[in-house]
Amino acid sequence: VAALMNLCASVELFVFAIADSDEREEQVVAALEAMGAFSSGLRKHRVMFSSTPEGRASMIRQLQPGLHLEAVPSVAETLAGKVPQVRVVGSPEWPTLGEAADLKASPRRISDTAPLSAAS
C-alpha cells in the first residue's frame, strides 16, 4: 500500500482494473478510497476499467505512458516495444510492487527476447 500511495502523491498515475460490472467498478473505487489513494493524489477520473486483460493493454497503449507496472506477463508482452518501460510485478526482476514502483531503479530484462528500455 505504501508504494501505491507514494505513486499517487508523486506521479500522474492511472490505475487499471478488470471489472465486468458497474458493481465491481464501485468495489474497486471504494477499495482505493479506503486505502487513501484519492487523498494521496490519485484522481478518480484516472481509474480505468476493462473487462479483459487485452482491453487493458489497448487502453495502456492509447495512453502512451513512459512506465507501466503490470502483473500479467501476457499483457506486458503485448506492450513490449509500444511502451518505453514495462515492469512485471511479481517477476524475478520486479518481485514486489515496492521494487517495481521505485522510479530510480534501473530496468532489467524480463527475458532475452523482450528487453525493457531505460528511462533517462
C-alpha positions as CSV (number, residue, x, y, z in Angstrom):
1,V,0.0,0.0,0.0
2,A,2.8,2.4,0.8
3,A,4.3,2.1,-2.7
4,L,0.9,2.8,-4.3
5,M,0.4,5.9,-2.0
6,N,3.8,7.2,-3.0
7,L,3.0,6.9,-6.6
8,C,-0.4,8.6,-6.1
9,A,1.5,11.5,-4.5
10,S,4.4,11.8,-6.9
11,V,3.4,11.0,-10.5
12,E,0.5,11.3,-12.9
13,L,-0.9,7.9,-12.1
14,F,-3.5,5.9,-13.9
15,V,-4.9,2.8,-12.3
16,F,-6.4,0.0,-14.4
17,A,-8.7,-2.7,-13.1
18,I,-10.5,-5.6,-14.6
19,A,-14.3,-5.2,-14.0
20,D,-17.2,-6.9,-15.7
21,S,-19.9,-4.9,-14.0
22,D,-20.7,-1.5,-12.5
23,E,-20.8,-3.1,-9.1
24,R,-17.3,-4.4,-9.5
25,E,-16.1,-0.9,-10.6
26,E,-17.7,0.6,-7.5
27,Q,-15.9,-2.0,-5.3
28,V,-12.6,-1.1,-6.8
29,V,-13.2,2.6,-6.3
30,A,-14.3,2.0,-2.7
31,A,-11.1,0.0,-2.0
32,L,-8.9,2.8,-3.4
33,E,-10.9,5.3,-1.3
34,A,-10.5,3.2,1.9
35,M,-6.7,2.8,1.4
36,G,-6.3,6.6,0.9
37,A,-5.4,6.6,-2.7
38,F,-7.6,9.6,-3.6
39,S,-6.5,11.6,-0.6
40,S,-2.9,10.8,-1.6
41,G,-3.3,12.4,-5.0
42,L,-4.9,9.8,-7.3
43,R,-7.7,11.4,-9.4
44,K,-10.9,9.4,-9.7
45,H,-11.1,10.0,-13.5
46,R,-7.7,8.2,-13.8
47,V,-9.2,4.9,-12.5
48,M,-10.0,3.0,-15.7
49,F,-11.7,-0.3,-16.2
50,S,-11.8,-3.0,-18.9
51,S,-13.4,-6.4,-18.9
52,T,-10.4,-8.2,-20.3
53,P,-6.6,-8.0,-20.0
54,E,-6.5,-7.4,-23.7
55,G,-8.7,-4.4,-23.4
56,R,-6.5,-3.1,-20.6
57,A,-3.4,-3.5,-22.9
58,S,-5.2,-1.5,-25.6
59,M,-6.1,1.3,-23.2
60,I,-2.5,1.5,-21.9
61,R,-1.1,1.7,-25.5
62,Q,-3.5,4.6,-26.2
63,L,-2.3,6.5,-23.1
64,Q,1.4,6.1,-24.1
65,P,2.8,6.1,-20.6
66,G,6.6,6.3,-20.0
67,L,6.4,3.5,-17.5
68,H,3.8,0.8,-16.9
69,L,3.6,-1.6,-13.9
70,E,1.9,-4.8,-14.9
71,A,1.0,-8.1,-13.1
72,V,0.0,-10.2,-16.1
73,P,3.0,-11.3,-18.2
74,S,1.0,-11.7,-21.4
75,V,-0.1,-8.0,-21.1
76,A,3.5,-7.0,-20.6
77,E,4.5,-8.9,-23.7
78,T,1.8,-7.2,-25.7
79,L,3.1,-3.8,-24.5
80,A,6.7,-4.6,-25.3
81,G,8.0,-2.2,-27.9
82,K,4.9,0.0,-27.5
83,V,5.5,1.4,-24.0
84,P,9.1,2.5,-23.3
85,Q,9.3,0.7,-19.9
86,V,7.1,-2.2,-18.6
87,R,7.9,-3.7,-15.3
88,V,6.2,-7.1,-14.5
89,V,5.3,-7.0,-10.8
90,G,5.9,-10.5,-9.3
91,S,8.6,-11.4,-11.7
92,P,12.1,-12.2,-10.7
93,E,13.2,-8.8,-11.9
94,W,10.5,-6.9,-10.0
95,P,9.3,-9.2,-7.2
96,T,7.2,-6.6,-5.4
97,L,5.2,-3.5,-6.2
98,G,7.5,-1.5,-4.0
99,E,10.5,-2.5,-6.1
100,A,8.7,-2.0,-9.4
101,A,7.4,1.3,-8.3
102,D,10.9,2.6,-7.4
103,L,11.3,5.2,-10.1
104,K,15.1,5.4,-9.5
105,A,15.6,1.7,-10.1
106,S,17.2,0.5,-13.3
107,P,15.1,-1.6,-15.5
108,R,16.3,-5.1,-16.2
109,R,15.5,-7.7,-18.8
110,I,12.3,-9.7,-18.5
111,S,13.6,-12.2,-21.0
112,D,16.3,-12.5,-23.6
113,T,13.8,-11.5,-26.3
114,A,12.0,-8.7,-24.6
115,P,14.3,-6.1,-23.1
116,L,12.9,-3.2,-21.1
117,S,14.1,0.2,-22.2
118,A,15.7,2.5,-19.7
119,A,14.2,5.9,-18.7
120,S,16.6,8.7,-18.6
